Amino acid sequence: MVAEVSNHSTGYCPDTSSWPTVAEALRRAGLGHPPGFTDEVVFRRCPTCQEHNIVREDDFICVFCGSALPALWNVDPFGQCP
C-alpha cells in the first residue's frame, strides 16, 4: 500500500493532471494507493525569464522576475523543466 504520493519533482515538473497515469502504474504494480496526490505541487515556467516556479497559494507571479505566470501547465512536452 502506498500511503502518500506527490508530484513534487523539480527535475520532471509533472502537472497535477498526471495523477491518472500514476494511479494506473500503481494499479499495475498491484499497489493500493490514495485517491489522488496527497501533496500536489503546481509548476509553471515563466514566459519572460524561462525559470520554473512552484506556484504557492494561487499566486501566479514569477518569484525571479515578477512576471505573470500562465494559468495552464507549460513545461515542455518532454516533461523537463528548463
Secondary structure, DSSP 8 states (H G I E B T S, - for coil): -----B---TTT---GGGHHHHHHHHHHTT----SS-SB--EEEE-TTT--EEEE-TT--B-TTT--B--SS--S-TT----
